[in-house]
Amino acid sequence: MVVATAKQYSASEYLTLEGKAEFKSEFINGEIIPMAGASANHNKIAINFCRLLPLVINDQMYEIFMNDMRLWLPEYNRYTYPDVMVVASEPIFVDQRQMEVTNPCLIVEILFSSTQTYDRDSKFRQYRSLPSFQEYVLVYQNGYEVDHYVKESADKWILTTRKGDDAVINLTSIQLEICLRDLYKRVKFD
């Protein structure tokens, strides 16, 4: 009996293919996984989050990247596209092309019902392999609700859930408060 196996790609083969592709794909340890499109609410939330982030807070400069910047996770041989990433001071890129960042302090994922478990579990575990990573925000699309993880130590993360339009997220890695009413501006719930 012959068992069919999916073709395995090297990271450089993936980057070559991704450079020519019409649609984005993630790279997970040799496999290329096509990404689904985003809803209007998903895009509105990502844009609102970026709009609420100033480039300088208390004389600290930040770089903000939205869903087209790849993140390299070397420990897991993985390239992914977080919805929003924030880098404190200067980003560290894989190479001079500046297409893959390696040092976010804050990552935001906007949850789909189909990817929610994946974002909470596997992705979060892999993001934690980055020494710079300090904060993870998971934003629900169907109501005013956010799960906010903050790194307390190398092996301890604290979860705070915020609900309601008056709720506030206190981002510690960039010293900023965001009201959920502002984050969900113009979002239409089902």
N, C-alpha and C positions, 0 to 999 in steps of 0.2 A: 504494500500500500504506500502511495506517495502522498506526503502531506505538503500542501502549498504553504509557503511562508511569504510574508510581505518583504519587499526589497528593503534592505538596510542601507541607509545613506550615511556618509560622513558629514560632519558639521560643515565642511567647505562645500560639499556638493549641495547641501541644503541652502547655504547662503547664495550660491550661484543660481539655483532654481528660484529661490525667493526673489532675487533681484529682477527676474524676468516675469514673475507670476502676476496675473491679474487680480488674484485674491490672496489674502494672507493665510499662512499656515504656521503652526508651531512645530518645533523640532524637539522630539523627546527620545533621547538615547537611540538615535538611528532611524526613528520613524518620523514621517512627515504627516501631521494631522491638520486637515483643513479646518479653518475657523468659520463659525457661523456669522451671519450678518448681525448688526445691532438694531434694536428698536429705536423709535423716536425718543422714548423716555430715557433709554440708556444713553443716547447722545446728549440729551438735555442735561442729565445729571452730571455726566463727565465734563461738559462745557461749564456748567455752573460751578463745579468743584474747582476747575482751573481758574475761573474768573475770581473766585474768592481767595485765591492764593497770591499774595503780593510777592514780588521778586526779591524784596529786601525786608527783613523783619529784625528789628533791634540791631542794625548794622550787619546782620548775617545775610549773605546772598544765597539765593536758591535757584536751581534750574528746575523747570517743570516740563514734563513730557506727557503727551497724551497718546493714546492707543496705537500710534504708528511707530513708536520707538521700541526696538527689541531690547529685552533683558537677557543677559547671558548668565546662566547658572552652571558654572564649571563642574561643581561636585556631582551634578546630575546630568551632565552632557545635554543641556536643554536650552533652547531659545524660546521665549514666550513674549507676548505683548500685553502687559498689564494695562488696565484702562487709564490709570494716571500714576505717574511716578514723580517723586520729588527727590532731588539730590541736594544735599547741603554743600555749599561752595562749588567746587569744580567737579564736573562729571568725569569719571574714568571710563574711557571707551576701550573696546577690545583692540581696535587699531585706528589708523589715521582716517578711515572712512567715516568715523563717528556715527555708526548706525546701530551699535549695540552698547548699551550702558551696563556697568557692573556694580554701581555703588549707590542705589537708592536708600534713603533713610525712611521714606514713607511710600507705601504702595496702596492704591485704591482699586478695588474690583467692584463693579456693579453687577449684582447677582441676577442671573436667569434661573428659572426653575430647573432647567435641564443641566446647568453647570454648578449649581449652588453647593452641592456636596463636594465636588471636585475642588472648587475655590477654597472651601473651608478646610479641607483635609490635605490632599496631596500637594496642591499648589502652595498652601501656607507652610507645610513642612519643608518644601524645597526652597521657598523664599527665605526661610530662617537660616539657611546655610550661608547667607551673605552677611559678613561681619557688620556692614554699614546699616543693615535693615533694623529699624527700631519700632516701626508702627505699621499696622495693617488695618484698613478700613473697608468693611463690606457693606455696601449700600443696597437696600432692597428697592425694587422698582414699583411695588404695588402699595406702598404706604409710607408714612414718615417713620422709618426704622433703619437704624444703623448699628452694626456690631463693630466695636472698636477695640483692637488688641494693642497693648503697649508692652514692650519688652522691659521686664524688671531686672532680669539677669540672664545669663547664657541659656539657662534651661527653664525659665519661668516667664510666662506671658500672662498679663491680666486682661480679662475681657470685661468690657462695659457695654451694655446695650442701651441705646437711647431711642425713645419712641415719642411721637407727637410733634406737631409743628413748632412748639416752643422749646423743644429739647435742644441742647447744645453739645457739640463734640469739642473736647479740649485736646487739641493736637499738641503733644508734648515735644515731639522731635523738631517742630518748627515754631513752637510757642504761638499758637493761633487758635482762636475759638471760632467755630462755624455753627450757625443756627440752622436747624433742619429746614425751617421755612425758606431760607435763602438757597439751601442746597437743592430743594425740590421746586424752585420757582418755575412756573409754566409747565410743570409735569402734570399730566392727566392720568389719574388712577382709574383702573377698570372698575 
